[in-house]
């Protein structure tokens, strides 16, 4: 029995090592590996070299403003949400090796609320999570989100100035892969304060007065307006198949309708990319042009973190083809990351099953047979002899003992099995301890792996 129990413990140790390696490392590599850069066969066959851009929206790292938590509980939540994002970003860079990365806004959950000292501390935490593995060759373009600076007439001036000082400008025009990427600060654009909206409005006006030499891809943190109930397509996780149009404290689900018309008319985008909603949404917009109405697709990229209100985190892969015999073109792929809550559920079920298996084997080894304390009567013994030999006929007198004859031993002594509860609990604790002392270092090693690679 002891041998069986030791064998079970060894098998459970091996099971937990494999489970943790898969859950903490393997699934991340599997998910990222399965989602490849999208491509266009005609361009690949023509030898057009593409440029690959990773799109990340709303990492919105958890802080005090996320769930109104403080102390140890907040640190625990921060740790588990941070490590998920760190692992995902690390594996994305390692496997996909993007040539540029665009962040669509909302770096910190409470960024606009913090004072400078606390904000700098949180910003350093953010940079440690999103460490660029190739800083000299892979440019990273950051956009501001409403959680970073506010939106419209509620833009926090000090937060905006701080963003400009430490992160960079909130408006960019990037020439990449035969396209112009218009990273527009649509948050300040909707402000009625000229000093706040000036830079964004000047960029839009400049683009409106210039002839587009290359296709323009418009990037906006907040999605553009669309008619109520516009379907977001099959990739959306929310039960609601459309993007809502709510407004509240420092947030807006969509830009205003007049702002949307202004941007489409002035910039003439070939495609639009947005974030903010935390879920995936793909729709088309009518774009008025000199040649009539054409269509431009808007891709809303899902949130990169697992504590963002949608079950599965996601990101986007954008492939840009420059003009080279063929007109410039782009193609987009939505990708999903591991379902973190599902991983934790598997861990919980596995722990319960491990405990039950160990308890079952320890229970069998903690029982002992205790014969009855009372002495059996002559008639009881005679009956057992009769049952043992089958055909022996008993007479009421004289009894075997009365004649001095020896009685054979009964087939079984009466008694019962008793559980040594203290021994049972001790065996279970020791067995589980021997599993934990292997599983816990394995888990720590899996986490450390993403800090050193």
C-alpha positions in Angstrom: 0.0 0.0 0.0 2.8 2.4 0.8 4.4 1.6 -2.6 1.1 2.4 -4.3 0.8 5.7 -2.5 4.3 6.8 -3.4 3.7 5.9 -7.0 0.5 8.0 -7.0 2.4 11.0 -5.5 5.1 10.7 -8.1 2.6 10.6 -10.9 0.7 13.6 -9.5 4.0 15.5 -9.3 4.7 14.8 -13.0 1.2 15.8 -13.9 1.5 19.2 -12.2 4.9 19.9 -13.8 3.4 19.3 -17.2 0.2 21.2 -16.4 2.1 24.3 -15.3 4.5 24.2 -18.2 1.6 24.0 -20.6 -0.6 26.6 -18.7 2.1 29.2 -18.0 4.3 28.9 -21.1 3.0 26.4 -23.7 -0.4 28.0 -24.3 1.1 31.4 -25.0 3.4 30.1 -27.6 0.7 27.9 -29.1 -1.8 30.8 -29.4 0.7 33.3 -30.9 2.2 30.7 -33.2 -1.2 29.7 -34.6 -2.1 33.3 -35.6 0.2 34.2 -38.5 0.8 37.4 -40.4 -2.0 37.8 -43.0 -0.8 37.9 -46.5 -2.0 38.5 -50.1 -0.9 35.7 -52.5 -0.6 37.9 -55.6 1.7 40.3 -53.8 3.8 37.5 -52.3 4.2 35.8 -55.7 5.2 39.2 -57.2 8.0 39.5 -54.6 6.5 42.6 -52.9 8.2 42.8 -49.5 5.6 43.4 -46.8 5.9 45.4 -43.6 4.4 43.8 -40.5 2.8 45.9 -37.7 1.4 44.6 -34.4 -1.7 46.5 -33.1 -2.3 46.5 -29.3 -5.2 48.2 -27.7 -6.2 49.1 -24.2 -3.6 47.3 -22.0 -5.0 49.5 -19.3 -2.9 48.0 -16.5 -4.8 47.6 -13.3 -4.3 50.1 -10.5 -6.2 51.5 -7.6 -8.8 53.1 -9.8 -9.7 49.8 -11.5 -11.5 48.1 -8.6 -11.1 50.6 -5.8 -8.6 48.1 -4.1 -5.7 48.9 -1.9 -2.9 47.0 0.0 -2.2 43.4 -0.5 -5.3 42.6 -2.5 -4.4 45.2 -5.1 -0.8 43.9 -5.3 -2.1 40.4 -5.9 -4.4 41.6 -8.7 -1.7 43.7 -10.2 0.7 40.8 -10.2 -1.5 38.3 -12.0 -2.8 40.8 -14.6 0.7 42.2 -15.2 2.3 38.8 -15.7 -0.3 37.8 -18.3 0.3 40.9 -20.3 4.1 40.5 -19.9 4.0 36.9 -21.2 1.7 37.8 -24.1 3.8 40.7 -25.3 7.1 38.8 -24.8 5.9 35.8 -26.9 4.3 38.1 -29.5 7.7 39.8 -30.1 9.6 36.5 -30.0 7.5 34.6 -32.5 5.9 37.2 -34.7 8.9 39.7 -34.7 6.9 42.8 -35.8 8.7 45.6 -37.7 6.6 48.2 -35.9 4.1 48.3 -33.0 1.2 50.6 -32.6 -0.5 51.0 -29.2 -4.0 52.4 -29.6 -4.3 54.1 -26.2 -5.2 53.6 -22.5 -1.9 52.6 -21.1 -2.9 53.0 -17.4 -6.4 52.5 -16.0 -6.2 55.6 -13.8 -3.6 57.6 -15.7 -5.6 60.9 -15.8 -6.3 60.7 -12.1 -2.8 60.3 -10.7 -0.5 63.0 -9.5 2.9 63.2 -11.1 4.9 61.1 -8.6 2.4 58.2 -8.6 1.9 58.5 -12.4 5.7 58.2 -13.0 5.8 55.1 -10.8 2.9 53.5 -12.7 4.5 54.5 -16.0 7.7 52.8 -15.1 5.7 49.7 -14.3 4.0 49.9 -17.7 7.4 50.2 -19.5 8.7 47.2 -17.6 5.8 45.1 -18.8 6.0 46.3 -22.4 9.7 46.0 -22.8 10.8 46.4 -26.4 13.1 43.5 -27.2 14.5 45.4 -30.3 14.5 49.1 -29.4 16.9 50.1 -32.1 15.1 48.4 -35.0 11.4 48.2 -34.0 9.7 51.5 -33.6 6.8 51.7 -31.1 4.1 54.3 -31.6 2.0 55.3 -28.6 -1.5 56.8 -28.8 -3.3 58.5 -25.9 -6.5 57.0 -24.5 -9.3 58.6 -22.5 -7.9 56.8 -19.4 -4.6 58.6 -20.1 -5.8 62.2 -20.7 -9.6 62.3 -20.7 -11.8 63.1 -23.6 -13.5 66.1 -25.3 -14.3 68.9 -22.9 -13.2 66.8 -20.0 -9.6 66.4 -21.1 -7.3 66.9 -18.1 -4.9 69.6 -19.1 -2.2 68.5 -16.6 -2.5 64.9 -17.8 -2.2 66.0 -21.4 0.9 68.1 -20.7 2.4 65.2 -18.7 1.8 62.8 -21.6 3.5 65.1 -24.0 6.5 65.5 -21.7 7.1 61.8 -20.9 5.5 59.8 -23.6 5.5 62.0 -26.7 3.1 63.9 -29.0 -0.5 62.6 -29.3 -0.6 63.1 -33.1 1.7 61.2 -35.5 1.9 60.7 -39.3 4.0 57.7 -40.0 5.3 56.7 -43.4 5.4 52.9 -43.3 5.1 50.1 -45.9 3.9 52.4 -48.7 1.1 53.8 -46.5 0.6 56.9 -44.3 -0.4 55.9 -40.8 -2.4 58.8 -39.4 -2.3 58.4 -35.6 -4.9 61.0 -34.7 -5.6 62.3 -31.2 -9.4 62.3 -31.6 -9.8 62.8 -27.8 -8.6 66.4 -27.9 -10.2 67.0 -31.4 -13.6 67.0 -29.8 -12.7 69.6 -27.2 -14.3 73.0 -27.5 -11.2 74.6 -26.0 -9.0 75.8 -28.9 -5.7 75.4 -26.9 -6.6 71.7 -26.4 -7.9 70.8 -29.8 -5.6 73.0 -31.9 -2.9 70.4 -32.7 -5.4 67.7 -33.7 -7.5 70.1 -35.8 -4.5 71.5 -37.6 -3.4 68.0 -38.6 -6.8 67.2 -40.0 -6.9 70.4 -42.0 -3.4 69.9 -43.3 -4.3 66.4 -44.5 -7.5 67.8 -46.1 -5.6 70.3 -48.1 -2.9 67.8 -49.3 -3.2 65.3 -52.1 -2.8 61.8 -50.7 0.2 60.4 -52.4 -0.1 57.1 -50.5 -3.1 55.2 -49.0 -4.0 56.7 -45.6 -4.8 54.5 -42.6 -6.6 56.4 -39.8 -5.9 55.4 -36.2 -8.3 56.7 -33.5 -8.5 55.6 -29.9 -12.3 55.9 -29.8 -14.3 54.2 -32.6 -16.1 56.3 -35.2 -19.8 56.8 -35.1 -22.1 54.3 -36.8 -25.9 53.9 -37.0 -27.4 52.2 -33.9 -27.4 48.4 -34.1 -24.7 48.2 -36.8 -23.5 44.6 -36.6 -19.8 44.1 -35.6 -19.3 40.8 -37.3 -18.7 37.2 -36.1 -15.5 37.9 -34.1 -17.3 39.9 -31.4 -17.4 38.2 -28.0 -20.0 40.4 -26.3 -23.6 39.1 -26.4 -24.5 42.4 -27.9 -23.5 42.1 -31.6 -23.1 45.9 -32.0 -21.1 48.6 -30.4 -23.1 50.8 -28.0 -23.1 54.6 -28.0 -23.0 55.4 -24.3 -21.5 58.4 -22.6 -20.3 58.9 -19.1 -17.6 60.2 -16.9 -14.5 60.6 -19.1 -15.6 58.0 -21.7 -17.5 57.8 -24.9 -18.2 54.7 -26.9 -18.1 56.5 -30.2 -17.0 59.8 -31.6 -19.8 62.3 -32.5 -21.5 61.8 -35.8 -20.3 65.2 -37.1 -16.7 64.4 -36.0 -16.9 61.1 -37.9 -18.1 62.8 -41.1 -15.5 65.5 -40.8 -12.7 62.9 -40.5 -13.9 60.7 -43.3 -14.3 63.7 -45.6 -11.0 65.4 -44.7 -8.6 62.4 -44.4 -10.1 60.1 -47.0 -8.9 57.0 -45.2 -8.5 53.6 -46.9 -9.1 51.9 -43.5 -9.7 52.9 -39.9 -8.3 51.3 -36.7 -9.6 51.9 -33.2 -9.7 50.6 -29.7 -11.4 51.6 -26.5 -14.3 49.1 -26.7 -12.2 46.2 -25.4 -14.0 43.9 -27.9 -13.6 43.2 -31.6 -15.7 45.0 -34.1 -15.5 45.2 -37.9 -17.8 47.5 -39.9 -17.6 49.6 -43.1 -18.0 53.4 -43.4 -19.1 55.4 -46.5 -16.3 57.8 -47.5 -17.3 60.7 -49.8 -14.7 61.3 -52.5 -14.4 63.0 -55.9 -15.3 59.8 -57.6 -18.4 59.2 -55.5 -18.9 57.1 -52.3 -16.5 54.4 -51.5 -16.2 52.1 -48.5 -13.6 52.0 -45.8 -13.4 49.2 -43.2 -13.0 50.1 -39.5 -11.3 47.5 -37.4 -11.8 47.9 -33.6 -9.1 45.9 -31.9 -9.9 44.0 -28.6 -8.2 44.7 -25.3 -4.8 43.1 -24.6 -5.4 42.3 -21.0 -7.6 39.5 -19.5 -9.2 41.7 -16.8 -10.9 44.0 -19.3 -14.4 42.8 -19.2 -14.3 40.4 -22.2 -13.5 36.7 -21.7 -10.5 36.5 -24.1 -7.8 39.1 -24.8 -6.8 39.8 -28.3 -4.6 41.9 -30.6 -4.3 42.7 -34.3 -1.7 41.9 -37.0 -1.5 44.3 -39.9 0.5 43.6 -43.1 1.3 46.5 -45.4 2.3 46.0 -49.0 3.9 49.1 -50.7 3.2 49.9 -54.3 5.5 47.8 -56.5 3.9 46.9 -59.8 0.7 46.4 -57.8 -1.1 49.1 -56.0 -0.4 49.5 -52.3 -2.5 47.2 -50.1 -3.1 46.1 -46.6 -4.6 43.1 -44.8 -5.6 42.6 -41.2 -5.8 39.6 -38.9 -7.5 39.4 -35.5 -5.7 37.2 -33.0 -6.6 35.8 -29.6 -4.6 35.1 -26.5 -5.0 32.3 -23.9 -8.2 32.3 -21.8 -6.7 33.1 -18.4 -9.7 32.4 -16.3 -10.1 29.0 -18.0 -6.5 28.2 -17.1 -7.1 29.1 -13.4 -10.3 26.9 -13.5 -8.3 24.0 -14.8 -5.8 24.5 -11.9 -8.6 24.6 -9.4 -10.2 21.4 -10.7 -6.8 19.7 -10.9 -6.1 20.6 -7.3 -9.4 19.2 -6.1 -8.9 16.0 -8.0 -5.3 15.6 -6.7 -6.6 16.0 -3.2 -9.3 13.4 -3.7 -6.9 10.9 -5.3 -4.4 11.3 -2.4 -7.2 11.1 0.2 -8.5 7.9 -1.4 -5.1 6.1 -1.2 -4.4 7.5 2.3 -7.8 6.4 3.5 -7.1 2.8 2.5 -3.8 2.9 4.3 -5.1 4.5 7.5 -7.7 1.7 8.3 -7.0 -1.3 10.6 -9.1 -4.3 11.6 -10.3 -4.4 15.2 -11.7 -7.8 16.5 -14.8 -7.7 18.7 -13.9 -7.4 22.4 -16.6 -9.8 23.6 -16.0 -13.6 23.7 -18.2 -15.7 21.4 -20.5 -18.4 22.9 -20.2 -22.1 22.3 -23.3 -22.1 20.1 -21.7 -19.2 18.0 -18.5 -21.2 17.6 -20.4 -24.4 16.8 -22.4 -22.5 14.1 -19.2 -21.2 12.5 -17.8 -24.8 12.5 -21.1 -25.9 10.8 -20.8 -23.2 8.2 -17.1 -24.0 7.7 -17.6 -27.7 7.0 -21.0 -27.5 5.4 -22.5 -30.8 6.3 -21.8 -31.1 10.0 -25.2 -31.6 11.9 -25.3 -30.0 15.3 -27.2 -31.5 18.3 -28.3 -29.3 21.2 -26.2 -31.4 23.7 -23.6 -32.3 24.5 -21.6 -29.4 23.1 -18.1 -30.0 21.7 -16.6 -28.0 24.6 -18.5 -30.1 27.1 -16.9 -33.2 25.9 -13.5 -31.7 25.9 -13.0 -31.8 22.1 -10.9 -29.1 20.5 -12.8 -26.6 18.3 -11.4 -25.5 14.9 -10.8 -21.8 14.5 -13.7 -19.8 12.9 -13.4 -18.8 9.3 -13.3 -15.1 10.3 -13.2 -13.4 13.6 -16.0 -10.9 14.2 -14.9 -7.2 14.3 -14.9 -4.0 12.2 -12.6 -1.6 10.3 -11.6 1.6 12.1 -10.0 4.7 10.6 -7.1 6.4 12.3 -8.2 9.9 11.7 -5.1 11.6 12.9 -2.9 9.3 10.8 -5.2 9.8 7.8 -4.9 13.6 8.0 -1.2 13.4 8.5 -0.7 11.1 5.4 -2.8 13.4 3.2 -0.9 16.5 4.4 2.5 14.9 3.8 1.4 13.6 0.4 0.0 17.0 -0.7 3.1 18.7 0.6 5.4 16.5 -1.4 3.3 17.5 -4.5 3.3 21.2 -3.7 7.1 21.4 -3.1 7.5 20.3 -6.7 4.6 22.3 -8.3 5.3 25.6 -6.6 8.9 25.9 -7.8 7.8 24.9 -11.3 5.3 27.7 -11.3 7.9 30.2 -10.1 10.3 29.0 -12.7 7.7 29.5 -15.4 7.2 33.1 -14.2 10.9 33.8 -14.0 11.4 32.6 -17.5 9.5 35.6 -18.9 11.7 38.0 -16.9 15.0 36.7 -18.2 14.3 35.8 -21.9 
